[in-house]
Structure formats: structure tokens, C-alpha cells
Amino acid sequence: MSQVSRIIKSARDQARLTTLDFAELLFDDFMEFHGDRNFRDDGAIVGGIGLLEGQPITFIGIQKGKNLQDNLKRNFGQPHPEGYRKALRLMKQAEKFNRPIVTFINTAGAYPGLGAEERGQGEAIARNLLEMSDLKVPIIAIIIGEGGSGGALALAVADKVWMLENSMYAVLSPEGFASILWKDGSRAMEAAELMKITSFELEKLGVVDAVIPEEGKSNHELVAHIKTELIQGFVELSKLTLEDLLQARYERFRKY
């Protein structure tokens, strides 16, 4: 098995820590919020507030299930537009109360169903991109598994974008890429080699700012490492003036 194949398999492993796992392990007194105040609560996107070393933090992330029943509840981690609108509601709330934001990303992509399109899937994603680019609080995004297409980017317009070592981030899935390029989805691993989707490749390209090592670490050690990095990351971002924070975020994404 090639390194890319191994990483893809690991990124999609149902045993990986989920957003709610990280929320429970990273934050004290965390409380989950629900609903977009418009249509319904989307189980594929979760969010709320918690304390990070006494500092209130807003966390938002995409939640995959750990078994079939849970995946059906979470729509296999494929958000509907109301999920992205819930995320935006929590972001604007964080801005109102001056809380830093951390997002956890793990999705093959936004749900492409008819109902989602009827309710404005594309607009919901585009709105998040627009609003996140100008949010007046520090944002750190962490790709914890799959980072697929605009469904992932809708939570990744951040001041710092990190990836776990065994995660992936791409414009679409390797299967989708192979189907478009060669009309043959079975060539997905060949496509993955061309796409530069691994954390180390994307760090070299400057798409992500840091790779968080996983190999040889227990879940406890991984969470402890992320906690340390988050604390330091928010300390660094808090030193910037609001004008410098927004300008750096703008330049970060404009350079692509």
C-alpha cells in the first residue's frame, strides 16, 4: 500500500476522533448548541462553546458517525445548507462576544441532494466564505480527517489552517477526480497521487500552515498536543491588531 493510499484509508477510518470527541477532550464545560433558527438542526455540523484554559472558545465542526446508525443521523458527515447556516450563526455569535473560533473539518463534501440544492446549498457555502473572511475574531481550522471540496472550505477560511498527519484536503474526492478525468472511479488511488492531497504535500505548497503528528501518539497525547498548539496559536493571533488580523487572513487566501 502506498503512503497516499494509507493516509486516505486512515483519514476515512470510523475509529478516528470526531469533532465531538475533540470538544469533550479539549474544552472544559463545553455546551453544544443546535439549529439554524430557520429550518432545522443539521446533525452533520455541531458546535457550541467551551473553556480552553479558562478562555471561552466557540467550536464548530463536521461530525461523522461511528457506526451505521450514527452515520445516518449525521448524514455521513455531509452537511445540508442549514448546517452551514447554523455554523454561521455560531460564528456571528462568537464575533459578538469576542470569542476565538476553532473549526474541526471532516467531510467528503457538502450533501448534493435535491432538497439541499432547493434550500440553497451553494449560497450557504458562499455566504460562509464571505462572512468568515471578515470575522473580527481569530479563527483556527483543523482538518481532522477528510477535507472535501467547498463543503470543507466553508469552515476553513481561517487565520491558521492545520491538518492532522493522516488527513486529506482536496477540491473533490479521488474517486470523483478519477471519474471526471478518466471516466473510471476505480483509478481513485492513481488520481490521489496526482492531486497532492496529503498534509505534508499541502504544507510544502503553503495551503496549510502546520501538520500535527499522529504516528505513535495515543488519543490522549494527540489531544494534549493540539491543546498546547491551540493555546499558543490564539495567543499569537491575539497580539495582532484587528486590521492586521483581517489583512493577513485576506492575503493568506489571495495568494492562491
Summary of the structure (lengths in Angstrom):
residues: 256
radius of gyration: 17.2
end to end distance: 31.6
largest distance: 52.4
contacts: 874
relative contact order: 0.13
helix: 48%
strand: 20%
